[in-house]
Amino acid sequence: MTVPTPVLTGARTPHRLLDLEVDEPRDGEVRVRMAASGVCHSCLYAMDGEHAAIPMPIVLGDEGAGVVEAVGPGVATVAPGDHVVVSWAPGCGRCRTCRQGLPALCTQQPPLGRMADGTTRFHHGGEDVFHYGPATNAPLTVVAERAVVSVDPAMPLDLAALIGCAATTGVGAVRNTARVRPGEAVAVLGCGGVGISALHAAALAGAYPVIAVDVRPDKFAALIRMGATHCVDATAPDAADQIREIAGRGVDYAFVTTSAASAFPLAMGALAVRGRAC
């Protein structure tokens, strides 16, 4: 099967729309017709050349949702027609960290850009085209069975797409990693997709205050609607002092959801005694 697909052929160059040949799913694999794909900063790093190890040409996209179109031999958890969220880090399910419930730290992840067997499912002109994780920017993508999770067909797929990375990361940090409890003070540094998901989770956990920290004050009104109780401009010279004053003694948890180098010392400076940066 051949489909037009946006392909990154080199850092700091525009994507090219190429007619890619898409293989049939092999053992334990699923082909998904994508309905929506999120835009993650990780993909921007690949486009900018920040990730030097990215193989080219490559199809980007690490969060998305769609409908199962075909399954390979041995697939038992989904069937054609199922609506699914695509996960960027499904894990093998067998290694030590997977058995500990930490699939994002799986030690058996396939080589970057390839499937578990070391090959690709995209080709152009007889040459391999690589996968950026699940390659959700493609109209059709082939992923491991463990990389798809069924969702209710009533859920809009454009919203479901965000669960694959942004929501899972932000909510998981608050609920599973930090296990925030009612009344604990939380600051979220960097309020993009992951940070907003962390704000939602902190509010649902009963945290107070929930402080949104970002470099864009024009976002503050929206962040208050999304779960923040207070907002602090991260560029302010006294940002850490402001956070500590709002929380009374500093925050119990500071969630760093941006790679900006300045966020790390700011998070440490905002912590209460025995506070933790996540």
Residue pairs with C-beta under 8 A, 6 or more apart in sequence:
1 21
1 22
1 140
2 19
2 20
2 21
2 22
3 19
3 20
3 22
3 138
3 139
3 140
4 17
4 18
4 19
4 20
4 139
5 17
5 18
5 19
5 20
5 59
5 122
5 137
5 138
5 139
5 140
6 15
6 16
6 17
6 59
6 60
6 137
6 138
7 15
7 16
7 17
7 18
7 20
7 57
7 58
7 59
7 124
7 129
8 15
8 46
8 47
8 56
8 57
8 58
8 59
8 60
9 15
9 16
9 56
9 57
10 56
11 46
11 47
11 48
11 49
11 54
11 56
12 47
12 48
12 49
16 57
18 57
18 124
18 129
19 124
20 59
20 122
20 123
20 124
20 129
20 138
21 122
21 123
21 124
22 31
22 121
22 122
22 138
22 140
22 141
22 142
23 121
23 122
23 123
23 142
24 31
24 70
24 72
25 31
25 70
25 71
25 72
25 75
25 121
25 142
26 72
26 73
26 115
26 117
27 72
27 73
27 74
28 72
28 73
28 74
28 75
28 144
28 145
29 71
29 72
29 75
29 115
29 121
29 142
29 143
29 144
29 145
30 68
30 70
30 71
30 72
30 75
30 78
30 84
30 142
30 143
30 144
30 145
30 147
30 148
31 68
31 69
31 70
31 71
31 140
31 141
31 142
32 66
32 67
32 68
32 69
32 84
32 86
32 140
32 141
32 142
32 143
32 148
33 66
33 67
33 69
33 139
33 140
34 61
34 64
34 65
34 66
34 86
34 136
34 137
34 138
34 139
34 140
34 141
35 64
35 65
35 66
35 67
35 157
35 158
35 161
36 64
36 65
36 66
36 157
36 158
36 160
36 161
37 61
37 63
37 64
37 136
37 137
37 161
38 61
38 62
38 63
38 64
38 136
38 161
38 162
38 164
38 165
38 166
38 193
40 61
40 62
40 63
40 165
40 166
40 193
41 192
41 259
42 51
42 62
43 60
43 61
43 62
43 132
43 137
45 51
46 54
46 58
46 60
46 132
47 60
53 112
54 112
54 113
54 132
55 112
55 113
55 130
56 130
57 124
57 127
57 129
57 130
58 113
58 129
58 130
58 131
58 132
58 135
59 122
59 129
59 130
59 131
59 132
59 135
59 137
59 138
59 141
60 132
60 135
60 137
61 132
61 133
61 134
61 135
61 136
61 137
61 138
61 141
62 88
62 132
62 133
62 134
62 136
62 164
62 165
63 86
63 88
63 136
63 161
63 162
63 163
63 164
63 165
63 166
64 85
64 86
64 134
64 136
64 137
64 141
64 161
64 164
65 83
65 84
65 85
65 86
65 151
65 157
65 158
65 160
65 161
65 163
65 164
66 83
66 84
66 86
66 136
66 141
66 157
67 81
67 82
67 83
67 84
67 157
68 78
68 79
68 80
68 81
68 82
68 83
68 84
68 148
69 80
69 140
70 80
71 78
71 79
71 80
71 145
74 145
75 145
76 145
77 145
77 148
77 150
78 84
78 145
78 148
78 150
82 148
82 150
83 150
83 151
83 152
83 153
83 155
83 157
83 160
84 148
84 149
84 150
84 151
85 148
85 149
85 151
85 160
85 161
85 163
85 164
86 134
86 136
86 141
86 143
86 147
86 148
86 164
87 134
87 146
87 147
87 148
87 149
87 164
87 168
88 133
88 134
88 147
88 164
88 165
89 103
89 104
89 106
89 109
89 133
90 103
90 106
90 143
90 144
90 146
90 147
91 97
91 98
91 102
91 103
91 104
91 106
91 108
91 109
91 146
92 98
92 106
92 108
92 109
92 116
92 146
93 103
93 146
94 108
95 106
95 107
95 108
96 107
97 103
97 105
97 106
97 107
98 106
98 108
110 116
110 117
110 118
111 118
112 130
113 120
113 130
113 131
113 132
114 120
114 130
114 131
115 121
115 131
115 142
115 144
116 144
119 128
120 128
120 129
120 130
120 131
121 131
121 141
121 142
122 128
122 129
122 130
122 131
122 135
122 138
123 129
131 141
134 141
134 143
134 147
134 164
135 141
136 161
136 164
151 160
151 163
162 193
162 197
165 193
165 194
166 192
166 193
166 194
166 196
166 197
167 193
167 197
168 197
169 194
169 197
169 257
170 193
170 194
170 195
170 196
170 197
170 198
170 199
170 200
170 201
170 255
170 257
171 197
171 198
171 200
171 201
173 198
173 201
173 255
173 257
173 278
174 180
174 186
174 198
174 201
174 202
174 205
174 253
174 255
175 201
175 205
177 278
178 253
178 255
178 276
178 278
180 186
180 201
180 202
180 205
180 207
180 252
180 253
181 205
181 206
181 207
182 205
182 206
182 207
182 208
183 206
183 207
183 208
184 205
184 207
184 208
184 252
184 253
185 207
185 208
185 209
185 211
185 247
185 248
185 249
185 250
185 251
185 252
185 253
185 272
186 202
186 207
186 209
186 210
186 211
186 251
186 252
186 253
186 254
186 255
187 211
187 212
187 213
187 232
187 243
187 247
187 251
187 253
187 254
187 255
187 267
187 270
188 195
188 198
188 199
188 202
188 210
188 211
188 212
188 213
188 228
188 254
188 255
188 257
189 195
189 213
189 214
189 234
189 254
189 255
189 256
189 257
189 258
189 263
189 266
189 267
190 213
190 214
190 234
190 256
190 257
190 258
190 260
190 263
191 199
191 212
191 213
191 214
191 219
191 223
191 228
191 257
192 257
192 258
194 257
195 212
195 214
195 255
195 257
195 258
196 223
196 226
196 227
198 255
198 257
199 210
199 212
199 223
199 226
199 227
199 228
200 226
200 227
202 210
202 227
202 255
203 210
203 227
203 228
204 227
207 253
208 229
209 229
209 230
209 246
209 247
210 227
210 228
210 229
210 230
211 228
211 229
211 230
211 231
211 232
211 243
211 246
211 247
211 251
212 220
212 223
212 224
212 228
212 230
212 231
212 232
213 231
213 232
213 234
213 239
213 243
213 266
213 270
214 220
214 223
214 231
214 233
214 234
215 233
215 234
215 235
215 260
217 231
217 233
220 228
220 231
223 231
224 231
230 246
232 239
232 242
232 243
232 246
233 239
234 262
234 263
234 266
236 242
239 266
239 270
240 266
240 269
240 270
243 250
243 251
243 270
244 250
244 251
244 269
244 270
244 272
247 270
247 272
249 272
249 273
250 270
250 271
250 272
250 273
250 275
251 270
251 271
251 272
251 275
252 271
252 272
252 274
252 275
252 276
253 275
253 276
253 277
253 278
254 267
254 268
254 270
254 271
254 275
254 276
254 277
254 278
255 277
255 278
256 263
256 264
256 267
256 277
256 278
264 277
267 277
268 277
271 277
